[in-house]
């Protein structure tokens, strides 16, 4: 039965909120909600008396403080909170709506209770001039929904559609940085990320001890960079959703990860998103899973053992920014945008993009097709780290130089060395200078972003032949241990030399 319509005209300003509170049904003794991160149901005990609500949101605790509200204002806002739970809003959405609750004062609440459907437009316009956060305006709308439920001052359920469609929220272009291109990593920056992941994988294969935190950070970076996963999806990945398949022919295992859709309501959030890790990086996940062996199968732990999605986002951003050398870029969201744009410029359809990003609708990613024309040339030159869409290797160097330009460089800027007893010189220059480089010359130059290869194609072919001879020498002398650091460095150098030759041959066509 709907409550009778109440008018506040006869009430003084001091007892208006009290009169409305008298209409409210008693709050339940427990307010329950589902914590998706820990897969458990949590409760707020005695909400009528509590002056502080604590909500668990993806591993973090958000606090809603009612201590600065008067008794009746706090009660009304608690009913709004309970109504949001009944509407199946996620704890994250509720926490966002209450985040700036202090902007909406008790006096504002009193003004809202005195305003009916015919006057709400004028009051809303005056409040728009305050430039509140979008979440504050959304909270005010939920208060109005509560007034509709109790048929206060002319409000009724018939006005719910009017409230959701007519009262405007602040305009916000959430894709502004995508349109400007400020969120996209450059080709060289992507090359630095992939180089780091390659080095972590190479060290693990060579059984070199690494800090466990560094391996975890590398695994989380793969999820964000290769799969465009959000921090919450990465944080919620548990052991049972990481499967390892070992093929007897291939030394590298196949790793399948199963994420779930995020930022979706209802059953859509549980739709599985299977992904396959790049084979070269599979050893990172093998190592992490071995560290979690013997865990309780009834309650498997989080694979990366992160306490919250916030921790995942911070660690990914810290790692990326340390690698690319800037604080203006490098969040997990930037990696997600970069992966989406790279996929679109590779020719993916709307359906493929929606499946890749975990979107419920295909029109959500339309912005990437809008910006594709202006970013296509830059992104198509990007590092082909995703073997799913492109098999093109990108050299992280500044530019090719001619033999004449090489001869004009300073002596310390010309690359020369005697790796494994073979004198090699004239292959290119180094922008930082060979004496200041901590890596082995020649063997570490190919693939380095500071290396400037010469355009002499025949010279690079000769270096490739010499490096292959060294591999054969290792094999003949019974030192062909494919897991040794020296052997793996040779293998990587050969691959980088082949990439340089491939680019030069492509320029000659």
N, C-alpha and C positions, 0 to 999 in steps of 0.2 A: 504494500500500500504506500502510495506517494504521500509525503507530508504535506500539510496544508501550506499554501503560499503565505509567506510572512513579509510584511512591510516594515522597514526600520524607521519610518517617519516619526513615530511617537517616542522613539528612544533617544535619550541624550547621548552625547558623544562618549561619556564615561562608561556607559553600560551597554553600548551597542555590541561589542564583541562578546560580552557576557550573555546577551540574549541569543546570539547565534550559537554560542557554545552549548546553551541549554537545549538546542535542537539536535545536537550531534549524538549519534549512538555511542555507547561506551566503546573505547578501544579494546581489542582483545588482550588477554594477558600475555600473549606471545605474538610477535610478528615474525613470520618465517619467510625465508628466501633461499634460493638455490645458489650455492657458490660453485660456479662451473670450474674454476681453477683447481679446487681441492675435491671436486665431485662430492660435495656434502651439503646438507641442509643446515643453515645457521638460523639463529633466533635472536631476537631482541626482547629481553624479559621486561615485563611491567613497563611498557612504553608510556603509559599515562603518567607515571612518576619519574621516569628517566629524564634527565636534563641533557643527556649526551647520547646520541646514537652512533655506534661504530659499525661500519659496513665493510665487509671484506670484498675488495674489487681486484680480481686477478692477482692475488697474493699480497696486495697492499691494503692497509686499513684507512678508510676515509671517515672522518669524524664530522658529524652534524651537531653543532653546539646550539642548544636552545637557552642557555643561561642568560643571554642578553635580551631575551624576549620577555614580555609580560606573560602572565599565566595563561590568559585566554588566547593571545596570539600564538604562543607555543603550542597550545592544544590544537588550534586550527591547522597549523603547519604539520603537526604529527598526523592528523587525519588526511592531509594531502599526501603525506608519505605513504600511509597505509593504502590509500586509493591507488597510488602508482603501482604498489605491489600487486594489488588486485587486477590491475590492467596488464599485468605480465611485463612491465618494463624491467629491463635488466638492472642489477645493482649499479653497474657503471653509469647508466643513463640517469638514474635517480641521484647518484652522487654528483654528477655534473650539474643537474638542475638545482641542487641545494648548495653548490659550491660558493655562490655569491649571494646567499640568502640575506646577509646583513645589509645589502643595498636596498632591499625591500623592507622598509621599517614598519613598526607597529602603526604609525600614523598612516602610512600608505595602505596598510591592510584595512584600517578603519574607513579610509576614503573609498576603497573598493567595495566594502560592505554597503556603503550608502549609494552606490552607483548601480542603476538598473540597465537593462539592455538598450534603452533609448539614449542614455548618456555615456555609455562606455566608450564610444568613438572619440568624444572630446577628451575624456580622461586619458585614454590611450595615447592620443596625440601629444598631450602635455608630458606624459612619461617618456615618450620617444625622444624628447629633447634632452633627457638626462644621459643618454648614451650609455645605458646599462649594457652589461654583457648579454649575449643572446640567451644564455641559460637563465638569467634572471627574468626576462620576459616570458620564457617558457614556464617558469615556476608560477608566475602570475596567472597564466592561462589555466594551469592546473587548479589554482585556487578558484577560478571562475567555474571550472568543471564541478568543483565541490559545491559551489552555490547552486548550480543547475540541479545537482542531485537532491538537494534539500529545498528546492523551489523557493529560494530566498529573493525577495525584492523583485519579483517578476521573472526571474531566471527559471528555466526548465530544461529538460533534456532536449527539447526542440531546438535549443540554441547551440548545441554542441558543434554542429556543422558550421554554423555561423562563426563561432569562436576560432575554429581551426582554419577557416578559409579567408575570413575578412580582416581580422586584426593582424596586421603585418609584423613580422619579426625583422630585425635589422638585416639589411642586405649583406651578404657575405659570399665572396667568390673564393671558395675553398681550393680552386685550381689556379689561382692567380700565379703562383710560383711555377706551375707547370707551363702555363702560357708563356711566361717570360724565359723559361729554360733554366731558372736558377737552381732547380733541384736535381738536374742531371749531372752525373759524373762525366768527365771528359774521357777520351780514349786512353790517355796516359794514366789517369787516375784509376780506371778499371784495370789497366795492366799491372799497376802496383798491387792491387788486391789479389789478383790471380797469381802474381809472382809470390806473394806471401803464402798463399794457400799451397802452391806448388812446393815451396821450401819446407813448410810444415809436414806435408805428405812425404817428401823425400827424406827428411830427418827421421820420421817414424819408420819408414821402410828400411833405413840404415840402422835402426835400433839405437838411435841417439836419444838420450834422455832429454825430455822437454818438460817444463812446468805443466802440471795438469790444467791449470787455468788457461794457459796459452792454447792448449788443444781444444778445450771447451769453447773458447772465444772463436777459434777457427771454425768449429762445427756450426756455431750460431751464425757466423758470417756467411757460410755456405747457404744456410737456409734463407737468409735475407737476400743475398746477392743472386744466387742461382734460381731460387724459387719465389722470390718476392713475397716472403711470408712476413706477417706482422709480428712484433715482439710477443704479443699474447699467444699467438699460434706456436711460436718457437718455445716459449716458456711452458706451454701445456703439453708439449710432445713427451710422451712417456715411453718406457722401455718396450712395452708390448707393441707399440706402433713403429718400431724400428726392426726391420727384417733383413737378414743377411743371407744371400744366396751364393754359394760357392760353386763355380763351374770348374770342372777338372781341367779344362783346356786353358782357360784364362787365369793367370795368377792373381788378378785383381777381382775381388768379389763384387757382386751386385748388391747395392743397398737400396731398399725401398722404404720410404718414410710415408706415414699417413698423418696428415694434418686435418684440421677441421675448419670449416668456414667460420669467420669471426665477424662481429658487428652485424649479425643477422638475428632476427627474432624468431622464436619458435623452433620447429624441427629443422629449419634450414641450417641452423648453426651446427648441426651434427652431421651434415653431408660430408663424407670423407673426401679428402684431396690427396690421392696417392702421387708421390714424386720419386724419381730415381736419381740418386746422387751420381755425379760425374765419376767415372771409374778411377781416374787418377787421384781423386780425393776420398775414395772409399775407405782407405786405411784409417782415416781420422775417426770415422764412426765405428770401425771395428775396435779401435783402441778404447774409445769411450765406452762401448758396450762391455768390453772385457773388464773394465774397471767397476761395472755395476753388476757383475755376475753374482749369482747367489742371493739376489734380493727376494723379498716376499712376493710371490706371484699373485697373491690375493689383493695386494695393494701396491702395484708397481710404482716406483718413484719417477719423478720427472727426469727425462733423459739427460738434460744439461744441469740438473740440480739447482736451478735458479729459484730464488725465493719469490720472485714476482716478475710480471712483465716489464715493470719499470726498470728492474735490474738488468734484464736482457737488453732493453733499448739503450741504457747507459753504457753497457759494456761493448755493444756493437759500435756505437758512435765513437767511443774512446779509441777503439782499435782502428777504425777506418780513418779517423782524423790523424792519428799518429802515423799512419802509412802514407796518406796523401799530403800531410803537412798543412792543413788548414782547419780552422774552427767554424767556417761558414757552411760546411757541407759535411755529409757523412752519416746522417741518421739512418735508421732502418727504413724510414719512410722515403728518404732520398734514394736508397737502393731499390725500393719497390717501384718508384716512379721510373727510374732508369731502366729496370728490367722490362717494365711494361712498354716503354717507348721503343726499346730495342726490339721487342717482339713485334710491335706494330710495323716498324720500318722494315722488318724482315718479311712482311706480307701476310701476317696472321689475320684471320677473319674476326668478326665481332664475337662469335661463339668461342673461338679458341682463346681470345683474350679474356673473356669472362670466366672460362674454365681455369685458366692459368692464375688469375688474380683471386678466384673464389668469390666472384660477384653473383648475386642472385638474378640480376637482369643484365642483358647484353648492352643496354644503352648507358650503363654506368661509366664505361671506359671510353665514351665517345671523344672526350677531350684529347686523348692521345692521337686519334685520327685527325683531329683539327690541327694539332701542332706538328703532325708528322712531316708535312711538306717543308717546314722551316728547319726541322732537326734531322731530316733523313740523311743528308750527306754526312753530318758529324757522327750520328749514331751508327750508320752503316760501316764507318771506319773503325768502330769500336772493337775491342778485343773479343774474339769469338770464343769466349769461355763456355758458353752454353752449347754443348754438343747436340742438343735437341734441335736447334734451329739453324745453326751455322757451323761450318767446319773450316772457317777461315782463321788463320793465325795472324795476330797483329803484333808487330815489333814495337816495343816501347822505346823507340829512339826518337831523336829530335828531327833528323833529316839525313838524306844521303849526301855525300860530298864527292866531288871529282878528284882524281889523283892530283891535279894541279892545286886544288884547294887544300888537300891533305899536306902537300909539300910546303904550303905557306904557313901551316900551323907551327906553333912552338914545339920544341922537341918533346917536352913533357906531355903535350896534348896528343902526340902521335902514339898509337898503341903498338907495342912490340914486346915480344917475350920469347921464351924458349920452353914451351910446355912439353913435358915428357921428352925432352931432348931434341925437339924440333924447332929450329929458329923460324919465327913467323913475324913479319912486319908488313906495314902498308895496308892492313885490312881496314883501317879507319881511324877516326880520332875520338877523343873523349872531352866532353865539355868541362869537366871538373879537373882534368889532369891526372895522368896515370899515377904519379907519386902519392896523391892524396886518396887514392882508392884503396879500401881495405881488402878487396877481393883479388883473386888470382887473375892476372891479365890474360887476355885472349879467351880462356875457357869461361870466364864470367862476363865478358864484354857482350857477346851475342845475346840479345834479349834485354839488355840494360837500356833504360830510357835515356841515359846520357851518352850512349854509344852512337857515333855517326859513321855508319859503314860507307866504304868507298864504292863507287859505281863499277869498279873493275870486277865483272862477273867471273872471269877466269880465275882470279886470285881466290875468291871465296870457294870456288869449286876445288881448287887445289888444297885449301885448308880442310875442306870436308873429307877429301881423300886421305889426307894425313891423319885426321882424327879417327877415321875408320881403321887405318893401319894400327893406331895405338890400341884400339879395342881388340883387334886380332892379336896384337902382341900380348895383351893381358890374358887372352884365352890360351895362347900357346904356352905361356909361362905358368899356367894353372892358377892364374889370379883372376879368373873370370867370375868372381863372385858378384852376381847382379845386385846384391844388397849393399855392397861396399860404397862409401861416399864417393870415392874416386871414379868408380864405374858409373854411378848414377850421374855424376857431374859430366862425364864424357857423353853419356846418353842424352842429357839435356842440351849440351853444347851442340851436338850433331843436329838435334831437332831445330834449334834456333838458327843454325847456319843454313839448313834447308829452307827455313822460312825466308831468310834474307835472299837466298838464290831464287826462291819462288817469286818474291816481289820484283826482283830485277828482271827476271824472265817475263813477268807479266807486263812490265813497262816496255819491253822490247817488242811486244806483239802489236 
